[in-house]
Amino acid sequence: MRLLKSTIHPNINPLTVNSPDKKRFIRKATRAIVLNGESILLLYTKRYHDYSLPGGGIDAGESHIDGLVRELKEETGAHNVRNIVEFGLYEEFRPWHKAGFDFVHMQSYCYTCTIDEELLEPEFETHELNNGMQPVWMNIHQAIVHNEATMATSKKKGLSIERETFLLKLIVSELVNESVPA
C-alpha cells in the first residue's frame, strides 16, 4: 500500500523513532472512504468538534478488510460493504502514555468502498457515545473548512484532526476532482 504521509509529533525526537532502545506500540487501524459525489460519510465528534473518516483499530487475528467492514458497520450502521480498494497508509508517531512504551506508531490503512444507501443503527462503544459521535453525510468541502476552523481556534481539538483533514484534502484532489468534468 502506498504511503500517503508520515508524521512525527513534536514531543517525539525524530532521531529516536527507529532506535532499538525505544519501545514502540504499533496500533493498526482502518479508515473508510465512502463517497457519493461531493458527499462523504463521516463521523462528527461533539467532544472535539470535528469530522473524521469512520474506522478504528484492527482486532488481533483480523484482516484489514474485516476490520474495515466491522468498524464501518459499528460506527455508521453501513452494510453491504463492497468494491473495497486500497487508497493508502497514513502513519503517525505519537506520545504514548501507557507503561512499557515510549511512543505509539499509529498506522491508518485507508480504503475506498461503497455501501447500501440506507444506514442501520450504529453500535457505538461507551467512549464513542461519551464523546458524542454520530455518523453524517457531509459535503467534503464543508467538512474541510469546518476542521480547519477547529484546528485554528479550538483548545479541545483531538490529535487526529490533522490526519483527518489531510486525508479529506487528498480525497478531494484524487477522488472527487477526478470525477468532475473539465
Phi, psi and chi 1 to 4 in degrees:
 res  aa     phi    psi   chi1   chi2   chi3   chi4
   1 MET       -  138.7 -175.7  175.5  -76.0      -
   2 ARG   -69.7  146.4   71.6  177.3  173.0  146.1
   3 LEU   -85.3  119.9 -179.8   62.9      -      -
   4 LEU   -82.7  -42.8  -58.0  172.5      -      -
   5 LYS  -168.1  149.6 -172.6  169.7 -176.3  178.0
   6 SER  -127.5  126.4 -178.7      -      -      -
   7 THR  -125.6  150.3   64.8      -      -      -
   8 ILE  -125.0  122.7  -59.4  173.9      -      -
   9 HIS   -59.3  144.1 -171.0  -83.3      -      -
  10 PRO   -58.6  -22.4  -16.2   21.4      -      -
  11 ASN   -85.0    2.2  -67.8  -11.3      -      -
  12 ILE  -111.4  129.6  -55.3 -112.7      -      -
  13 ASN   -72.9  117.7  179.5  -16.5      -      -
  14 PRO   -56.9  -27.3  -17.4   25.4      -      -
  15 LEU   -73.3  -13.5  -60.1  174.9      -      -
  16 THR   -98.2   -8.3   65.3      -      -      -
  17 VAL   -65.4  -25.2  -64.6      -      -      -
  18 ASN  -108.4   11.4  -68.3  -43.4      -      -
  19 SER   -75.3  131.8  169.8      -      -      -
  20 PRO   -69.0  -14.4   20.1  -26.8      -      -
  21 ASP   -79.8  -15.8  -61.2  -24.8      -      -
  22 LYS   -99.7  138.8  -62.3  -69.2 -178.5  179.0
  23 LYS   -99.6  122.5  -64.0 -155.3 -173.0  -65.8
  24 ARG  -108.6  141.9   77.0  175.4   66.1 -165.2
  25 PHE   -98.6  122.3  179.0   82.1      -      -
  26 ILE   -95.6  121.4  -62.4  174.9      -      -
  27 ARG  -117.0  115.8 -177.1  172.3 -169.5  -87.6
  28 LYS  -100.9  134.7  -65.0 -178.6  179.6 -170.4
  29 ALA  -139.8  162.8      -      -      -      -
  30 THR  -116.6  154.1   59.3      -      -      -
  31 ARG  -133.9  132.4  -51.4  -87.7  173.3 -126.0
  32 ALA  -100.6  133.2      -      -      -      -
  33 ILE  -110.9  105.6  -58.0  165.8      -      -
  34 VAL  -118.7  108.4 -175.8      -      -      -
  35 LEU  -109.7  149.0  -70.7  166.4      -      -
  36 ASN  -140.2   88.8 -176.9   -0.4      -      -
  37 GLY    67.3 -124.1      -      -      -      -
  38 GLU   -94.3    3.9  -68.6 -169.5   -4.0      -
  39 SER   -91.9  142.7  -69.2      -      -      -
  40 ILE  -134.8  143.3 -173.9  168.1      -      -
  41 LEU   -80.1  119.0 -178.1   58.3      -      -
  42 LEU  -131.1  169.8  -63.2  172.3      -      -
  43 LEU  -109.2  128.0  -69.1  170.8      -      -
  44 TYR   -95.8  129.9  173.4   73.8      -      -
  45 THR  -114.6  111.4  -55.7      -      -      -
  46 LYS   -59.8  -41.8 -175.6  176.2 -179.6  179.2
  47 ARG   -56.0  -42.0  176.6 -179.8 -179.7 -173.3
  48 TYR  -101.2   -7.8  -59.2  118.3      -      -
  49 HIS    54.7   52.0 -167.5   51.6      -      -
  50 ASP  -143.2  167.8   67.1    4.1      -      -
  51 TYR  -112.9  139.3  -68.0   97.9      -      -
  52 SER  -143.2  160.0   59.7      -      -      -
  53 LEU   -70.4  141.4  -63.7  171.3      -      -
  54 PRO   -67.6  146.0   12.5  -15.6      -      -
  55 GLY   153.2 -180.0      -      -      -      -
  56 GLY   175.2 -167.6      -      -      -      -
  57 GLY   -61.7  143.2      -      -      -      -
  58 ILE   -88.1  125.9  -59.9  168.7      -      -
  59 ASP   -72.8  155.8  -68.1  -20.5      -      -
  60 ALA   -56.4  131.8      -      -      -      -
  61 GLY    79.0    1.4      -      -      -      -
  62 GLU   -96.8  139.3 -172.2  175.0   48.8      -
  63 SER   -75.7  163.2   73.0      -      -      -
  64 HIS   -57.7  -43.8  -69.2 -168.7      -      -
  65 ILE   -66.3  -44.3  -58.4  -56.7      -      -
  66 ASP   -62.4  -39.7  -71.0  -17.6      -      -
  67 GLY   -64.7  -41.2      -      -      -      -
  68 LEU   -60.3  -49.9  177.2   80.7      -      -
  69 VAL   -62.8  -44.2  170.7      -      -      -
  70 ARG   -62.5  -49.8  177.0 -174.7   50.3   75.9
  71 GLU   -63.4  -40.8  -75.1  -72.8  -17.0      -
  72 LEU   -61.9  -42.3 -163.8   50.1      -      -
  73 LYS   -65.9  -47.5  178.3 -178.5 -179.1 -121.3
  74 GLU   -63.1  -43.1  -70.9  173.9    0.2      -
  75 GLU   -87.1  -24.4  -67.9 -175.7  -15.8      -
  76 THR  -126.4  -14.7   69.0      -      -      -
  77 GLY    81.1    9.6      -      -      -      -
  78 ALA   -64.0  144.9      -      -      -      -
  79 HIS  -142.9  166.4   56.6  102.7      -      -
  80 ASN    55.5   52.4 -164.5   16.9      -      -
  81 VAL   -72.9  127.5 -179.6      -      -      -
  82 ARG  -150.6  178.4   58.8 -161.0 -179.4  -80.5
  83 ASN    54.2   43.9  -57.2  -39.4      -      -
  84 ILE   -79.0  124.3  -59.6  169.3      -      -
  85 VAL  -133.7  135.7  177.2      -      -      -
  86 GLU   -59.7  136.5  -70.3 -178.2   -2.4      -
  87 PHE  -111.3  -44.4 -176.4   70.1      -      -
  88 GLY   159.5  172.9      -      -      -      -
  89 LEU  -111.6  131.3  168.2   66.0      -      -
  90 TYR  -115.1  120.0 -173.1  105.8      -      -
  91 GLU  -114.9  146.9   71.2  172.2   -2.4      -
  92 GLU  -135.9  143.4  -56.9  161.6   85.6      -
  93 PHE  -111.8  114.5  -63.1   90.6      -      -
  94 ARG  -126.4  160.0  -65.0 -179.3  179.4  175.5
  95 PRO   -61.4  148.1  -20.8   30.2      -      -
  96 TRP  -128.2  126.6 -172.4 -110.9      -      -
  97 HIS  -107.3   31.9  -55.4  -70.4      -      -
  98 LYS  -116.9  147.4  -66.4 -174.3  179.9  176.9
  99 ALA   -58.8  142.9      -      -      -      -
 100 GLY    95.0   -6.3      -      -      -      -
 101 PHE  -134.9  146.3  -63.6   96.7      -      -
 102 ASP   -89.7  -31.4  -63.4  -58.7      -      -
 103 PHE  -161.7  167.9   59.4   88.5      -      -
 104 VAL  -108.7  138.2   61.6      -      -      -
 105 HIS  -104.0   97.5 -178.4 -173.0      -      -
 106 MET   -86.1  124.0  178.4   72.5 -169.7      -
 107 GLN  -119.7  112.1  -59.4  170.1   -8.1      -
 108 SER  -105.4  110.7  -66.3      -      -      -
 109 TYR   -92.3  115.9  -65.1   88.2      -      -
 110 CYS  -102.6  137.3  -56.4      -      -      -
 111 TYR  -135.5  141.1  -64.5   86.3      -      -
 112 THR   -87.0  151.8   61.8      -      -      -
 113 CYS  -163.5  169.6   60.1      -      -      -
 114 THR  -120.2  157.5   55.9      -      -      -
 115 ILE  -140.4  167.8   59.5  171.4      -      -
 116 ASP   -67.2  146.9  -78.2    0.7      -      -
 117 GLU   -61.0  -43.0 -169.8  172.0  -32.7      -
 118 GLU   -74.9  130.6  177.8 -169.7    9.2      -
 119 LEU   -96.1  137.0  -63.1  176.6      -      -
 120 LEU   -86.6 -175.6  -55.4  176.0      -      -
 121 GLU   -72.7  128.5 -167.2   65.5   30.1      -
 122 PRO   -65.0  160.6  -15.3   26.0      -      -
 123 GLU  -122.6   70.0  -57.5  165.8   14.2      -
 124 PHE   -70.0  147.3  -72.5  119.9      -      -
 125 GLU   -78.8  163.3  -64.5  178.7   34.4      -
 126 THR   -55.5  -45.8  -57.5      -      -      -
 127 HIS   -65.5  -31.8   74.7  -81.6      -      -
 128 GLU   -68.9  -40.5  -66.1  167.8  -28.5      -
 129 LEU   -63.9  -43.9  -72.0  169.9      -      -
 130 ASN   -63.3  -29.9  -68.1  -19.7      -      -
 131 ASN   -82.8   -6.3  -73.4  -20.6      -      -
 132 GLY    74.0   41.5      -      -      -      -
 133 MET   -79.5  142.6  -70.3  178.5   81.5      -
 134 GLN  -152.7  141.0   62.5 -174.3   45.8      -
 135 PRO   -76.3  141.6   25.8  -30.1      -      -
 136 VAL  -146.2  144.7  -66.4      -      -      -
 137 TRP   -88.9  127.0  -78.4   99.0      -      -
 138 MET  -138.4  144.2  178.5   81.5 -179.1      -
 139 ASN   -64.0  126.7  175.9  -78.1      -      -
 140 ILE   -62.6  -35.2 -166.7  166.1      -      -
 141 HIS   -67.0  -39.9  -57.6  -73.8      -      -
 142 GLN   -66.9  -36.5  -68.1  174.1   -8.6      -
 143 ALA   -63.6  -40.5      -      -      -      -
 144 ILE   -64.3  -47.6  -68.7  166.8      -      -
 145 VAL   -59.4  -44.1  167.7      -      -      -
 146 HIS   -60.2  -50.1  176.0   93.1      -      -
 147 ASN   -62.7  -39.4  -82.9    3.7      -      -
 148 GLU   -63.2  -39.9  -73.3  177.0  -28.6      -
 149 ALA   -65.3  -40.5      -      -      -      -
 150 THR   -62.9  -43.4  -62.7      -      -      -
 151 MET   -62.2  -36.1  -75.0 -170.1  -65.4      -
 152 ALA   -78.2  -26.3      -      -      -      -
 153 THR  -123.1  -17.4   61.9      -      -      -
 154 SER   -93.6  134.4  177.9      -      -      -
 155 LYS   -85.6  -14.5  -68.9 -178.6  168.9   73.8
 156 LYS  -102.6   13.4   63.8  179.3 -175.9  175.0
 157 LYS   -61.8  147.0   67.1 -179.0 -180.0 -175.3
 158 GLY   -84.0  168.7      -      -      -      -
 159 LEU   -69.0  -24.1  -75.3  175.0      -      -
 160 SER   -84.1  -11.2   63.1      -      -      -
 161 ILE   -63.2  -33.5 -166.9  168.7      -      -
 162 GLU   -66.4  -42.5  -69.3  177.0   16.4      -
 163 ARG   -61.3  -49.3  173.2 -169.1   66.2 -132.8
 164 GLU   -62.7  -41.3  -62.0  -60.9  -38.6      -
 165 THR   -68.5  -40.1  -53.9      -      -      -
 166 PHE   -58.9  -46.3  170.7   86.4      -      -
 167 LEU   -64.2  -41.8  -70.1  171.0      -      -
 168 LEU   -60.7  -42.6  -70.4  171.8      -      -
 169 LYS   -64.9  -39.8  -71.6  177.7  177.7 -178.9
 170 LEU   -66.9  -39.4 -171.2   60.9      -      -
 171 ILE   -60.2  -43.9  -68.5  163.4      -      -
 172 VAL   -59.6  -49.0  165.6      -      -      -
 173 SER   -69.2  -32.3   70.3      -      -      -
 174 GLU  -101.5  -29.2  -67.0 -171.8    9.9      -
 175 LEU  -114.1  -40.3  -58.9  176.6      -      -
 176 VAL   -78.2  -48.0  173.5      -      -      -
 177 ASN   -67.1  -26.2  -74.1  -16.7      -      -
 178 GLU   -70.4  -22.8   77.0  178.4   14.2      -
 179 SER   -94.4   -3.5   63.9      -      -      -
 180 VAL   -91.1  124.1  176.5      -      -      -
 181 PRO   -64.9  145.8   -3.9    7.6      -      -
 182 ALA   -81.2      -      -      -      -      -
